[in-house]
Amino acid sequence: MTTPTVDVVDTLTGAAPDGVVAAVRSIRPVTREQLQASYDALFDPVDDAEFSLTERLLVAAFATGLTGADATADLYAERAADADAGAASVIASLVAEAGTAGPFGRYREEGLVGESADGRRFSVAEGARTQLGDRLAAALEHTHLLVYRPREAADAALQRLLDAGWTVSGIVTLSQLVAFLAFQQRVVAGLRVLEEVGA
């Protein structure tokens, strides 16, 4: 495996080479390499014909922005603006509108129905949809679903993506992207706390 020249998690945590985060991460070098490899595969893809890099960055800005203002959200907001400033500006507005408390949703399993909780469903408003296009709007709505109510992800949600022009391969990559971002954002947040307290 090629050793990356820039480790994104190290950059986002502001980890000192001799700090606690560097020490913690050195314990699990394979985990560290695989996290960076996942980032490289998603944001430096060999082929982005079915899910362009610009779309990935815009979705990433939306997904990480929903979770909160932090270093990870700032990174993707900046990269999205570099890729398409107009669309990134629209998405920044959508982040402000779409944020809510979660996760929530309806359980389908009989024994869990009583634990169902309701919350806001997100739909891209017509003006923003016109600016972003149906395809990207559908991706943002699906991202909101995966972030806040993943238990409701079902055939109907996937069909909405297919109807908007997404391929099966593109949908798989979209789902992988949202899952990766949730993991990366949590890892960075935790490591930043460790670095700050020097535990």
Secondary structure, DSSP 8 states (H G I E B T S, - for coil): ----SS-HHHHHHT--TTSHHHHHHHH-HHHHHHHHHHHHHHHS-S--TTS-HHHHHHHHHHHHHHH-SSHHHHHHHHHHHHH-HHHHHHHHHHHHHH------B---SGGGGGG-B--------HHHHHHH-HHHHHHHHHHHHHHH-GGG--HHHHHHHHHTT--HHHHHHHHHHHHHHHHHHHHHHHHHHHHHHT-
